[in-house]
Amino acid sequence: MMKILVPVKRVVDYNVKIRVKPDQSGVDLANVKMSMNPFCEIAIEEAVRLQEAGTATEIVVVSIGPAQTQETIRTALAMGADRGILVKTETDMEPLGIAKVLKAVVEEEKPDMVILGKQAIDGDNNQTGQMLAALLGWSQGTFASELSVDGDKLNITREIDGGLQSLKINLPAIVTTDLRLNEPRYASLPNIMKAKKKPIDEKDLADYGVDAAPRLEIVKVTEPAEREAGVKVETVADLVDKLKNEAGVL
Ligand code: AMP
């Protein structure tokens, strides 16, 4: 009987070319396509595979965000999660606040494992899973590229600089997903239809009594400097000549 909680974040779709607001206060989210954070899709996929293998018995998906975050939860339900929890807030929360809400959800739901993305592609924080593990005092296996359940333990392969690290950690545990853990499925039409009937419990941030006030102040957001156009050379001799006489690197 293993229950898995998967926190997912709604972010700007990875295909969207982002625009910075004219006042440089952040990224312009008006009329921009939003989707599930890709690393969270990998987390859902892994949970669904554990359920298909008979290892997991229930998958609960949770997301903290504005009302439209419902759509992201529905996507997770269409991929195979059983039910959802939406914690509504209009505040753009930092990882510490998110981890505190998730801790409260974990205490209510009592999962055996929480699988998060290693990173949300909007803020690139890579903090929430680690903070949640610390707040709960649970073991953590971050950047997992392989995962298997072994009784009351988890075997995790981690991608680290220069190689792979194998860990055995105790359940209950926090896992964060790396890119190569799996390839998430697309939800099929019948499963999208079925997901409409799966329950989503709506909560308010206030239900959890978490102080969501930001600890950081964003000073300025700017676009990367434009790259200058390159030139094409006809021959290797031309290339060597330009490197020597124009770029001055030879
Ligand atoms: P981050 O630490 O912001 O890079 O996010 C890492 C992971 O934490 C994400 O892939 C999600 O699994 C989870 N997470 C972050 N923000 C939220 C949120 N607002 N709601 C639910 N899960 C979140």
Residues whose N, C-alpha, C, O or C-beta is under 5 A from the ligand:
A	BS01	AMP	P7 V8 K9 N37 F39 C40 V62 S63 I64 P95 I98 L116 G117 K118 Q119 A120 D124 N125 N126 Q127 T128 G129
